[in-house]
Amino acid sequence: MNDEQFNPAYRLAVSYIDKSRHFYAAQGYEIPYRWAVNDHVPFQKLTKPL
């Protein structure tokens, strides 16, 4: 089944991504909600154990 045939109304689990997009659209935001994407993680490997 591809994305064109899939109907989100028949999902068994709650789609929080869809719920978030609908929520923000109902609040009047014109651009859909986008989850944060961090290409560069600001952490480094520990030099010694904790």
MMTF fields as JSON, N, C-alpha, C and O atoms, coordinates in Angstrom:
{
  "mmtfVersion": "1.0.0",
  "mmtfProducer": "UNKNOWN",
  "numBonds": 199,
  "numAtoms": 200,
  "numGroups": 50,
  "numChains": 1,
  "numModels": 1,
  "chainsPerModel": [1],
  "groupsPerChain": [50],
  "chainIdList": ["A"],
  "bondAtomList": [4, 2, 8, 6, 12, 10, 16, 14, 20, 18, 24, 22, 28, 26, 32, 30, 36, 34, 40, 38, 44, 42, 48, 46, 52, 50, 56, 54, 60, 58, 64, 62, 68, 66, 72, 70, 76, 74, 80, 78, 84, 82, 88, 86, 92, 90, 96, 94, 100, 98, 104, 102, 108, 106, 112, 110, 116, 114, 120, 118, 124, 122, 128, 126, 132, 130, 136, 134, 140, 138, 144, 142, 148, 146, 152, 150, 156, 154, 160, 158, 164, 162, 168, 166, 172, 170, 176, 174, 180, 178, 184, 182, 188, 186, 192, 190, 196, 194],
  "bondOrderList": [1, 1, 1, 1, 1, 1, 1, 1, 1, 1, 1, 1, 1, 1, 1, 1, 1, 1, 1, 1, 1, 1, 1, 1, 1, 1, 1, 1, 1, 1, 1, 1, 1, 1, 1, 1, 1, 1, 1, 1, 1, 1, 1, 1, 1, 1, 1, 1, 1],
  "groupList": [{"groupName": "MET", "atomNameList": ["N", "CA", "C", "O"], "elementList": ["N", "C", "C", "O"], "formalChargeList": [0, 0, 0, 0], "bondAtomList": [1, 0, 2, 1, 3, 2], "bondOrderList": [1, 1, 2], "singleLetterCode": "M", "chemCompType": "L-PEPTIDE LINKING"}, {"groupName": "ASN", "atomNameList": ["N", "CA", "C", "O"], "elementList": ["N", "C", "C", "O"], "formalChargeList": [0, 0, 0, 0], "bondAtomList": [1, 0, 2, 1, 3, 2], "bondOrderList": [1, 1, 2], "singleLetterCode": "N", "chemCompType": "L-PEPTIDE LINKING"}, {"groupName": "ASP", "atomNameList": ["N", "CA", "C", "O"], "elementList": ["N", "C", "C", "O"], "formalChargeList": [0, 0, 0, 0], "bondAtomList": [1, 0, 2, 1, 3, 2], "bondOrderList": [1, 1, 2], "singleLetterCode": "D", "chemCompType": "L-PEPTIDE LINKING"}, {"groupName": "GLU", "atomNameList": ["N", "CA", "C", "O"], "elementList": ["N", "C", "C", "O"], "formalChargeList": [0, 0, 0, 0], "bondAtomList": [1, 0, 2, 1, 3, 2], "bondOrderList": [1, 1, 2], "singleLetterCode": "E", "chemCompType": "L-PEPTIDE LINKING"}, {"groupName": "GLN", "atomNameList": ["N", "CA", "C", "O"], "elementList": ["N", "C", "C", "O"], "formalChargeList": [0, 0, 0, 0], "bondAtomList": [1, 0, 2, 1, 3, 2], "bondOrderList": [1, 1, 2], "singleLetterCode": "Q", "chemCompType": "L-PEPTIDE LINKING"}, {"groupName": "PHE", "atomNameList": ["N", "CA", "C", "O"], "elementList": ["N", "C", "C", "O"], "formalChargeList": [0, 0, 0, 0], "bondAtomList": [1, 0, 2, 1, 3, 2], "bondOrderList": [1, 1, 2], "singleLetterCode": "F", "chemCompType": "L-PEPTIDE LINKING"}, {"groupName": "PRO", "atomNameList": ["N", "CA", "C", "O"], "elementList": ["N", "C", "C", "O"], "formalChargeList": [0, 0, 0, 0], "bondAtomList": [1, 0, 2, 1, 3, 2], "bondOrderList": [1, 1, 2], "singleLetterCode": "P", "chemCompType": "L-PEPTIDE LINKING"}, {"groupName": "ALA", "atomNameList": ["N", "CA", "C", "O"], "elementList": ["N", "C", "C", "O"], "formalChargeList": [0, 0, 0, 0], "bondAtomList": [1, 0, 2, 1, 3, 2], "bondOrderList": [1, 1, 2], "singleLetterCode": "A", "chemCompType": "L-PEPTIDE LINKING"}, {"groupName": "TYR", "atomNameList": ["N", "CA", "C", "O"], "elementList": ["N", "C", "C", "O"], "formalChargeList": [0, 0, 0, 0], "bondAtomList": [1, 0, 2, 1, 3, 2], "bondOrderList": [1, 1, 2], "singleLetterCode": "Y", "chemCompType": "L-PEPTIDE LINKING"}, {"groupName": "ARG", "atomNameList": ["N", "CA", "C", "O"], "elementList": ["N", "C", "C", "O"], "formalChargeList": [0, 0, 0, 0], "bondAtomList": [1, 0, 2, 1, 3, 2], "bondOrderList": [1, 1, 2], "singleLetterCode": "R", "chemCompType": "L-PEPTIDE LINKING"}, {"groupName": "LEU", "atomNameList": ["N", "CA", "C", "O"], "elementList": ["N", "C", "C", "O"], "formalChargeList": [0, 0, 0, 0], "bondAtomList": [1, 0, 2, 1, 3, 2], "bondOrderList": [1, 1, 2], "singleLetterCode": "L", "chemCompType": "L-PEPTIDE LINKING"}, {"groupName": "VAL", "atomNameList": ["N", "CA", "C", "O"], "elementList": ["N", "C", "C", "O"], "formalChargeList": [0, 0, 0, 0], "bondAtomList": [1, 0, 2, 1, 3, 2], "bondOrderList": [1, 1, 2], "singleLetterCode": "V", "chemCompType": "L-PEPTIDE LINKING"}, {"groupName": "SER", "atomNameList": ["N", "CA", "C", "O"], "elementList": ["N", "C", "C", "O"], "formalChargeList": [0, 0, 0, 0], "bondAtomList": [1, 0, 2, 1, 3, 2], "bondOrderList": [1, 1, 2], "singleLetterCode": "S", "chemCompType": "L-PEPTIDE LINKING"}, {"groupName": "ILE", "atomNameList": ["N", "CA", "C", "O"], "elementList": ["N", "C", "C", "O"], "formalChargeList": [0, 0, 0, 0], "bondAtomList": [1, 0, 2, 1, 3, 2], "bondOrderList": [1, 1, 2], "singleLetterCode": "I", "chemCompType": "L-PEPTIDE LINKING"}, {"groupName": "LYS", "atomNameList": ["N", "CA", "C", "O"], "elementList": ["N", "C", "C", "O"], "formalChargeList": [0, 0, 0, 0], "bondAtomList": [1, 0, 2, 1, 3, 2], "bondOrderList": [1, 1, 2], "singleLetterCode": "K", "chemCompType": "L-PEPTIDE LINKING"}, {"groupName": "HIS", "atomNameList": ["N", "CA", "C", "O"], "elementList": ["N", "C", "C", "O"], "formalChargeList": [0, 0, 0, 0], "bondAtomList": [1, 0, 2, 1, 3, 2], "bondOrderList": [1, 1, 2], "singleLetterCode": "H", "chemCompType": "L-PEPTIDE LINKING"}, {"groupName": "GLY", "atomNameList": ["N", "CA", "C", "O"], "elementList": ["N", "C", "C", "O"], "formalChargeList": [0, 0, 0, 0], "bondAtomList": [1, 0, 2, 1, 3, 2], "bondOrderList": [1, 1, 2], "singleLetterCode": "G", "chemCompType": "PEPTIDE LINKING"}, {"groupName": "TRP", "atomNameList": ["N", "CA", "C", "O"], "elementList": ["N", "C", "C", "O"], "formalChargeList": [0, 0, 0, 0], "bondAtomList": [1, 0, 2, 1, 3, 2], "bondOrderList": [1, 1, 2], "singleLetterCode": "W", "chemCompType": "L-PEPTIDE LINKING"}, {"groupName": "THR", "atomNameList": ["N", "CA", "C", "O"], "elementList": ["N", "C", "C", "O"], "formalChargeList": [0, 0, 0, 0], "bondAtomList": [1, 0, 2, 1, 3, 2], "bondOrderList": [1, 1, 2], "singleLetterCode": "T", "chemCompType": "L-PEPTIDE LINKING"}],
  "groupTypeList": [0, 1, 2, 3, 4, 5, 1, 6, 7, 8, 9, 10, 7, 11, 12, 8, 13, 2, 14, 12, 9, 15, 5, 8, 7, 7, 4, 16, 8, 3, 13, 6, 8, 9, 17, 7, 11, 1, 2, 15, 11, 6, 5, 4, 14, 10, 18, 14, 6, 10],
  "groupIdList": [1, 2, 3, 4, 5, 6, 7, 8, 9, 10, 11, 12, 13, 14, 15, 16, 17, 18, 19, 20, 21, 22, 23, 24, 25, 26, 27, 28, 29, 30, 31, 32, 33, 34, 35, 36, 37, 38, 39, 40, 41, 42, 43, 44, 45, 46, 47, 48, 49, 50],
  "secStructList": [7, 7, 6, 6, 6, 7, 7, 4, 4, 4, 7, 1, 1, 7, 7, 2, 2, 2, 2, 2, 2, 2, 2, 2, 2, 2, 6, 6, 7, 1, 1, 7, 7, 7, 7, 7, 7, 7, 1, 1, 7, 7, 7, 7, 7, 7, 1, 1, 7, 7],
  "xCoordList": [0.85, 0.0, 0.895, 1.785, 0.666, 1.473, 0.76, -0.367, 1.426, 0.882, -0.411, -1.254, -0.578, -1.784, -3.01, -4.13, -2.8, -3.905, -4.193, -5.255, -3.28, -3.422, -4.344, -4.163, -5.325, -6.262, -5.944, -6.106, -5.492, -5.119, -6.281, -6.047, -7.513, -8.662, -8.72, -9.394, -8.032, -8.065, -6.82, -6.569, -6.052, -4.879, -5.325, -6.33, -4.578, -4.887, -4.321, -4.941, -3.176, -2.537, -2.82, -3.155, -2.681, -2.874, -1.65, -0.52, -1.867, -0.755, -0.567, -1.294, 0.409, 0.639, 1.161, 0.974, 1.806, 2.268, 1.058, 0.999, 0.098, -1.112, -1.902, -2.406, -2.013, -2.75, -2.097, -2.791, -0.759, -0.051, -0.286, -0.518, -0.228, -0.457, -1.871, -2.068, -2.853, -4.243, -4.433, -5.147, -3.793, -3.913, -3.379, -4.049, -2.168, -1.571, -2.326, -2.423, -2.854, -3.66, -4.929, -5.358, -5.53, -6.735, -6.439, -7.333, -5.185, -4.794, -4.513, -4.286, -4.528, -4.339, -2.948, -2.664, -2.073, -0.742, -0.854, -1.516, -0.211, -0.298, 0.684, 0.419, 1.813, 2.833, 2.628, 2.528, 2.563, 2.365, 3.507, 4.643, 3.187, 4.192, 5.278, 4.992, 6.52, 7.659, 8.422, 8.704, 8.756, 9.529, 10.965, 11.458, 11.629, 13.012, 13.919, 13.754, 14.867, 15.862, 17.23, 17.524, 18.061, 19.405, 20.418, 20.647, 21.018, 22.004, 23.318, 24.031, 23.63, 24.876, 24.539, 23.955, 24.905, 24.616, 25.683, 26.873, 25.286, 26.265, 26.911, 27.245, 27.092, 27.704, 28.992, 29.207, 29.831, 31.055, 31.227, 30.618, 32.049, 32.3, 33.016, 33.896, 32.629, 33.263, 34.707, 35.027, 35.57, 36.983, 37.25, 38.253, 36.352, 36.473, 35.072, 34.122, 34.928, 33.6, 33.031, 33.777, 31.739, 31.093, 31.248, 30.76],
  "yCoordList": [-1.174, 0.0, 1.237, 1.359, 2.137, 3.351, 4.499, 4.343, 5.659, 6.811, 7.339, 7.878, 7.191, 7.691, 6.854, 7.363, 5.578, 4.692, 4.687, 4.227, 5.184, 5.121, 6.224, 7.393, 5.856, 6.819, 6.977, 6.019, 8.162, 8.333, 8.14, 7.967, 8.163, 7.951, 6.516, 6.249, 5.596, 4.194, 3.765, 2.568, 4.7, 4.348, 3.788, 4.223, 2.832, 2.273, 3.141, 3.268, 3.728, 4.568, 6.038, 6.398, 6.868, 8.306, 8.879, 8.61, 9.655, 10.305, 11.694, 12.628, 11.823, 13.102, 14.149, 15.346, 13.719, 14.671, 15.305, 16.525, 14.484, 15.02, 15.873, 16.935, 15.412, 16.181, 17.538, 18.545, 17.572, 18.842, 19.778, 20.972, 19.25, 20.089, 20.655, 21.828, 19.831, 20.309, 21.342, 22.329, 21.112, 22.047, 23.42, 24.431, 23.462, 24.748, 25.421, 26.648, 24.644, 25.232, 25.86, 26.919, 25.213, 25.751, 27.026, 27.845, 27.196, 28.396, 29.567, 30.687, 29.316, 30.382, 30.446, 31.352, 29.502, 29.49, 29.064, 28.073, 29.806, 29.495, 28.412, 27.659, 28.328, 27.329, 26.134, 26.326, 24.9, 23.732, 23.571, 23.964, 22.993, 22.756, 21.84, 20.852, 22.169, 21.335, 20.944, 21.784, 19.669, 19.187, 19.669, 19.859, 19.864, 20.328, 19.279, 18.078, 19.755, 18.888, 19.457, 20.614, 18.639, 19.071, 18.227, 17.063, 18.828, 18.101, 17.931, 16.946, 18.895, 18.839, 18.767, 19.696, 17.67, 17.478, 18.201, 17.994, 19.054, 19.849, 19.095, 19.71, 17.807, 17.024, 16.407, 16.28, 16.032, 15.336, 14.118, 14.019, 13.204, 11.983, 12.317, 13.177, 11.625, 11.871, 11.394, 10.364, 12.15, 11.763, 10.744, 10.032, 10.657, 9.655, 9.266, 10.015, 8.105, 7.68, 8.606, 9.261, 8.644, 9.457, 8.858, 9.424],
  "zCoordList": [0.0, 0.0, 0.0, 0.841, -0.924, -0.979, -0.269, 0.201, -0.192, 0.53, -0.081, 0.635, -1.388, -2.045, -1.673, -1.666, -1.367, -1.028, 0.469, 0.886, 1.275, 2.725, 3.222, 2.88, 4.023, 4.591, 6.076, 6.832, 6.521, 7.924, 8.895, 10.091, 8.423, 9.306, 9.822, 10.817, 9.167, 9.567, 10.34, 10.48, 10.834, 11.632, 12.979, 13.54, 13.485, 14.792, 15.907, 16.963, 15.692, 16.699, 16.394, 15.266, 17.407, 17.235, 16.539, 16.945, 15.507, 14.814, 15.404, 15.063, 16.288, 16.94, 15.966, 16.186, 14.904, 13.891, 13.209, 13.057, 12.8, 12.173, 13.156, 12.792, 14.412, 15.418, 15.644, 15.786, 15.678, 15.871, 14.694, 14.886, 13.493, 12.309, 12.298, 11.984, 12.638, 12.678, 13.786, 13.606, 14.93, 16.049, 15.668, 15.88, 15.104, 14.743, 13.6, 13.563, 12.68, 11.607, 12.182, 11.725, 13.182, 13.811, 14.599, 14.814, 15.031, 15.764, 14.827, 15.285, 13.515, 12.542, 11.931, 11.147, 12.272, 11.671, 10.214, 9.903, 9.324, 7.898, 7.483, 6.546, 8.169, 7.855, 8.786, 9.998, 8.259, 9.12, 10.122, 9.857, 11.269, 12.302, 11.768, 11.092, 12.073, 11.676, 12.921, 13.775, 13.025, 14.159, 14.023, 12.911, 15.138, 15.137, 14.496, 14.709, 13.717, 13.094, 13.437, 13.138, 14.066, 14.438, 13.676, 14.005, 12.657, 11.868, 12.62, 12.428, 13.475, 14.239, 15.72, 16.279, 16.345, 17.76, 18.574, 18.335, 19.541, 20.282, 21.443, 22.456, 21.324, 22.388, 21.877, 20.671, 22.802, 22.421, 23.304, 24.369, 22.863, 23.6, 24.905, 24.937, 25.986, 27.278, 27.261, 26.667, 27.916, 27.968, 29.061, 29.007, 30.073, 31.134, 31.585, 31.357, 32.223, 32.651, 33.731, 34.46, 33.818, 34.85, 36.222, 37.201]
}
